[in-house]
Amino acid sequence: MSGTFDPSTTSAKIVIAGAFGVGKTTMITKLTDREPLRTEEILTEAGVGVDDLSGVESKQTTTVALDFGRLDLPSGPKLYLFGTPGQDRFWPMWDSIALGALGAIVIVDPDRLGQCFAILDFFEDRGIPFVVAVNEFEGATRREPDQIAAALDLDPDIPVLHFDARSKPDTKEVLVTVLSRAIDHRTTPAPTR
C-alpha cells in the first residue's frame, strides 16, 4: 500500500529498487545530504550458485539489508530514500521497505531487462506509483525510452528516463519525476483495468 501525500507533509518515503548491481546504492549516495547508511558486504563463496551475477561478474560487494539516505528539500519536507537489496534471496524484506512509500524508482540495466518484470509487478500490485530509470552503463546497448517501455510492457503513462546514477543532476531529475508522478497519482482517480 502506498503512502499519502499532503503538501504540508514534513517527510515522504521513496523506494529505489532494481536488480542486483544496477546502481541503487550509487544513486542514493549521490542524492543524500549526508553520508547514507549502507549495508554492503563483500561477496563471498557462500553466494556462488545462489546469486545470479550475469552481467555484473566483476561486482565485489552487495547490499544485504537496505540503503538509507535523507534529502532535505528547500521547501521544508524531508525525503527518506530506501534502497532495496537486489538479489532474490533478500526479497522477503521488500514489503517492509516499501510500506508507506509515496513512490518508487525502478533502476534498470538496458542489457538485463529480463530481471525487471518481477520488480515492476511488485510496485504495480501494491499501487505504488513508479518511474523506470535506465542507468547508462558504459558499453551498454542504447535503447530509446519507447523501446524500453515496449520491452517491459509498461503502461503508456509510466515515465522512462535515461540517467547516470553517478550524476547528481541526473539523479535529481529522476527524483523530481517520481515525486511529480506520485503527486499526480494522489490527485487523479486510478483507471480500472
VEXMAR-22592 format. One record per residue (C-alpha): residue number from 1; residue in one letter; x, y, z. Coordinates in nm, 4 decimals. Layout:
{NUM; 'A'; {X; Y; Z}} ...
This chain:
{1; 'M'; {0.0000; 0.0000; 0.0000}} {2; 'S'; {0.1439; 0.3377; -0.0920}} {3; 'G'; {0.1676; 0.6377; 0.1368}} {4; 'T'; {-0.0362; 0.9533; 0.1056}} {5; 'F'; {0.0952; 1.2930; 0.0063}} {6; 'D'; {-0.0173; 1.6165; 0.1602}} {7; 'P'; {0.1571; 1.9466; 0.0715}} {8; 'S'; {0.2059; 2.0135; 0.4421}} {9; 'T'; {0.3835; 1.6787; 0.4817}} {10; 'T'; {0.7107; 1.7062; 0.6662}} {11; 'S'; {0.8519; 1.3848; 0.5218}} {12; 'A'; {0.7962; 1.1283; 0.2488}} {13; 'K'; {0.9419; 0.7885; 0.1656}} {14; 'I'; {1.0753; 0.6960; -0.1786}} {15; 'V'; {1.1926; 0.3419; -0.2592}} {16; 'I'; {1.4793; 0.2884; -0.5005}} {17; 'A'; {1.4662; -0.0655; -0.6360}} {18; 'G'; {1.6167; -0.2766; -0.9079}} {19; 'A'; {1.8070; -0.5927; -0.9807}} {20; 'F'; {2.1479; -0.6724; -0.8379}} {21; 'G'; {2.4164; -0.4258; -0.9477}} {22; 'V'; {2.2014; -0.1662; -1.1291}} {23; 'G'; {2.3153; 0.1401; -0.9300}} {24; 'K'; {2.0769; 0.1739; -0.6349}} {25; 'T'; {2.3486; 0.2412; -0.3756}} {26; 'T'; {2.5250; 0.4804; -0.6117}} {27; 'M'; {2.2040; 0.6780; -0.6713}} {28; 'I'; {2.1239; 0.7104; -0.3009}} {29; 'T'; {2.4812; 0.8212; -0.2289}} {30; 'K'; {2.4509; 1.0963; -0.4930}} {31; 'L'; {2.1117; 1.2196; -0.3728}} {32; 'T'; {2.1605; 1.2392; 0.0022}} {33; 'D'; {2.2622; 1.5435; 0.2035}} {34; 'R'; {2.4801; 1.3422; 0.4377}} {35; 'E'; {2.6578; 1.0072; 0.4376}} {36; 'P'; {2.3926; 0.7402; 0.3715}} {37; 'L'; {2.3516; 0.4218; 0.5700}} {38; 'R'; {2.4756; 0.1336; 0.3585}} {39; 'T'; {2.4716; -0.2343; 0.4426}} {40; 'E'; {2.7179; -0.3503; 0.1820}} {41; 'E'; {2.9227; -0.6608; 0.2354}} {42; 'I'; {3.1901; -0.8361; 0.0314}} {43; 'L'; {3.0560; -1.1102; -0.1934}} {44; 'T'; {3.1715; -1.4479; -0.0638}} {45; 'E'; {3.1818; -1.8079; -0.1785}} {46; 'A'; {2.8517; -1.8637; 0.0082}} {47; 'G'; {2.6682; -1.6759; -0.2692}} {48; 'V'; {2.8128; -1.8879; -0.5528}} {49; 'G'; {2.5287; -2.0729; -0.7208}} {50; 'V'; {2.2750; -1.8668; -0.5235}} {51; 'D'; {2.3234; -1.5152; -0.6610}} {52; 'D'; {2.2940; -1.4510; -1.0338}} {53; 'L'; {2.5974; -1.2423; -1.1322}} {54; 'S'; {2.5101; -1.2402; -1.5035}} {55; 'G'; {2.6106; -0.9040; -1.6440}} {56; 'V'; {2.7831; -0.7949; -1.3207}} {57; 'E'; {3.0540; -1.0578; -1.2890}} {58; 'S'; {3.3119; -0.8062; -1.1619}} {59; 'K'; {3.0924; -0.6801; -0.8760}} {60; 'Q'; {3.2681; -0.7239; -0.5406}} {61; 'T'; {3.0034; -0.6095; -0.2875}} {62; 'T'; {2.6319; -0.6397; -0.2308}} {63; 'T'; {2.3642; -0.4676; -0.0238}} {64; 'V'; {2.2432; -0.7206; 0.2323}} {65; 'A'; {1.9635; -0.5285; 0.4049}} {66; 'L'; {1.8952; -0.1820; 0.2632}} {67; 'D'; {2.0456; 0.1545; 0.1842}} {68; 'F'; {1.9048; 0.4619; 0.3533}} {69; 'G'; {1.9544; 0.8291; 0.2818}} {70; 'R'; {1.7843; 1.1569; 0.3626}} {71; 'L'; {1.7376; 1.4609; 0.1434}} {72; 'D'; {1.6102; 1.7888; 0.2888}} {73; 'L'; {1.4085; 1.9759; 0.0264}} {74; 'P'; {1.4420; 2.3570; 0.0130}} {75; 'S'; {1.0660; 2.3872; 0.0686}} {76; 'G'; {1.0932; 2.2070; 0.4008}} {77; 'P'; {0.9927; 1.8410; 0.3625}} {78; 'K'; {1.2462; 1.5637; 0.4089}} {79; 'L'; {1.2675; 1.2761; 0.1664}} {80; 'Y'; {1.3692; 0.9410; 0.3060}} {81; 'L'; {1.5283; 0.7220; 0.0403}} {82; 'F'; {1.5216; 0.3465; 0.0921}} {83; 'G'; {1.7230; 0.1241; -0.1419}} {84; 'T'; {1.6290; -0.2407; -0.1713}} {85; 'P'; {1.8765; -0.5279; -0.1940}} {86; 'G'; {1.8829; -0.6701; -0.5454}} {87; 'Q'; {1.9187; -1.0447; -0.5064}} {88; 'D'; {1.6108; -1.2655; -0.4977}} {89; 'R'; {1.7073; -1.4122; -0.1601}} {90; 'F'; {1.6535; -1.0712; 0.0029}} {91; 'W'; {1.3084; -1.0109; -0.1488}} {92; 'P'; {1.1184; -1.1026; 0.1702}} {93; 'M'; {1.2383; -0.7667; 0.3091}} {94; 'W'; {1.0851; -0.5639; 0.0275}} {95; 'D'; {0.7349; -0.5477; 0.1758}} {96; 'S'; {0.8704; -0.3849; 0.4914}} {97; 'I'; {1.0915; -0.1478; 0.2941}} {98; 'A'; {0.8055; -0.0401; 0.0632}} {99; 'L'; {0.5433; 0.0009; 0.3366}} {100; 'G'; {0.4138; 0.3590; 0.3301}} {101; 'A'; {0.6141; 0.4631; 0.0234}} {102; 'L'; {0.4935; 0.7652; -0.1705}} {103; 'G'; {0.6609; 0.6386; -0.4876}} {104; 'A'; {0.9403; 0.4256; -0.6291}} {105; 'I'; {1.2243; 0.4453; -0.8764}} {106; 'V'; {1.2948; 0.1197; -1.0582}} {107; 'I'; {1.6503; 0.1299; -1.1923}} {108; 'V'; {1.7189; -0.0948; -1.4884}} {109; 'D'; {2.0205; -0.2057; -1.6869}} {110; 'P'; {1.9266; -0.1959; -2.0584}} {111; 'D'; {2.1180; -0.5200; -2.1161}} {112; 'R'; {1.9371; -0.7058; -1.8332}} {113; 'L'; {1.5735; -0.6038; -1.8836}} {114; 'G'; {1.4515; -0.9565; -1.8121}} {115; 'Q'; {1.5393; -0.9060; -1.4455}} {116; 'C'; {1.2849; -0.6222; -1.4132}} {117; 'F'; {0.9477; -0.7894; -1.4573}} {118; 'A'; {0.9015; -0.9171; -1.1018}} {119; 'I'; {1.0180; -0.5800; -0.9668}} {120; 'L'; {0.7675; -0.3886; -1.1794}} {121; 'D'; {0.4931; -0.6317; -1.0745}} {122; 'F'; {0.5849; -0.5726; -0.7087}} {123; 'F'; {0.5084; -0.1998; -0.7307}} {124; 'E'; {0.2072; -0.2374; -0.9611}} {125; 'D'; {0.0490; -0.4961; -0.7286}} {126; 'R'; {0.0842; -0.2576; -0.4337}} {127; 'G'; {-0.0402; 0.0507; -0.6186}} {128; 'I'; {0.2852; 0.2383; -0.5623}} {129; 'P'; {0.3491; 0.4864; -0.8459}} {130; 'F'; {0.6902; 0.4403; -1.0031}} {131; 'V'; {0.9192; 0.5551; -1.2789}} {132; 'V'; {1.1716; 0.3491; -1.4719}} {133; 'A'; {1.5250; 0.4895; -1.4703}} {134; 'V'; {1.7618; 0.3353; -1.7242}} {135; 'N'; {2.1159; 0.3564; -1.5870}} {136; 'E'; {2.3530; 0.4345; -1.8724}} {137; 'F'; {2.6350; 0.1920; -1.8098}} {138; 'E'; {2.9481; 0.2281; -2.0214}} {139; 'G'; {2.9242; -0.0069; -2.3172}} {140; 'A'; {2.5542; -0.0869; -2.2586}} {141; 'T'; {2.3172; -0.1176; -2.5517}} {142; 'R'; {2.1453; 0.2168; -2.6123}} {143; 'R'; {1.7685; 0.1787; -2.6298}} {144; 'E'; {1.5208; 0.4629; -2.6626}} {145; 'P'; {1.2598; 0.5105; -2.3885}} {146; 'D'; {0.9793; 0.3824; -2.6141}} {147; 'Q'; {1.1827; 0.0661; -2.6860}} {148; 'I'; {1.2372; 0.0088; -2.3130}} {149; 'A'; {0.8674; 0.0709; -2.2421}} {150; 'A'; {0.7664; -0.1775; -2.5131}} {151; 'A'; {1.0172; -0.4402; -2.3959}} {152; 'L'; {0.8898; -0.4077; -2.0377}} {153; 'D'; {0.5232; -0.3852; -2.1466}} {154; 'L'; {0.4751; -0.0659; -1.9464}} {155; 'D'; {0.1566; 0.1354; -1.9350}} {156; 'P'; {0.1981; 0.4472; -2.1534}} {157; 'D'; {0.1822; 0.6821; -1.8543}} {158; 'I'; {0.4890; 0.5344; -1.6801}} {159; 'P'; {0.7914; 0.7591; -1.7415}} {160; 'V'; {1.1106; 0.6006; -1.8721}} {161; 'L'; {1.4200; 0.8155; -1.8225}} {162; 'H'; {1.7836; 0.7670; -1.9116}} {163; 'F'; {2.0252; 0.8735; -1.6408}} {164; 'D'; {2.3700; 0.8166; -1.4955}} {165; 'A'; {2.3493; 0.7079; -1.1292}} {166; 'R'; {2.6861; 0.8790; -1.0699}} {167; 'S'; {2.5475; 1.2183; -1.1776}} {168; 'K'; {2.3809; 1.4359; -0.9130}} {169; 'P'; {2.1817; 1.6379; -1.1746}} {170; 'D'; {2.0616; 1.3155; -1.3418}} {171; 'T'; {1.9561; 1.1565; -1.0131}} {172; 'K'; {1.7727; 1.4732; -0.9089}} {173; 'E'; {1.5819; 1.4759; -1.2389}} {174; 'V'; {1.4674; 1.1172; -1.1797}} {175; 'L'; {1.3665; 1.2041; -0.8227}} {176; 'V'; {1.1648; 1.5080; -0.9360}} {177; 'T'; {0.9894; 1.2893; -1.1941}} {178; 'V'; {0.8866; 1.0252; -0.9398}} {179; 'L'; {0.7665; 1.2937; -0.6972}} {180; 'S'; {0.5579; 1.4536; -0.9716}} {181; 'R'; {0.4133; 1.1155; -1.0690}} {182; 'A'; {0.3345; 1.0331; -0.7058}} {183; 'I'; {0.1555; 1.3650; -0.6572}} {184; 'D'; {-0.0399; 1.3178; -0.9811}} {185; 'H'; {-0.1260; 0.9637; -0.8722}} {186; 'R'; {-0.2709; 1.1001; -0.5481}} {187; 'T'; {-0.4862; 1.3602; -0.7221}} {188; 'T'; {-0.6099; 1.1501; -1.0167}} {189; 'P'; {-0.8536; 0.8600; -0.9780}} {190; 'A'; {-0.6943; 0.5268; -1.0670}} {191; 'P'; {-0.8008; 0.3809; -1.4016}} {192; 'T'; {-0.9782; 0.0470; -1.3975}} {193; 'R'; {-0.8130; -0.2409; -1.5782}} 
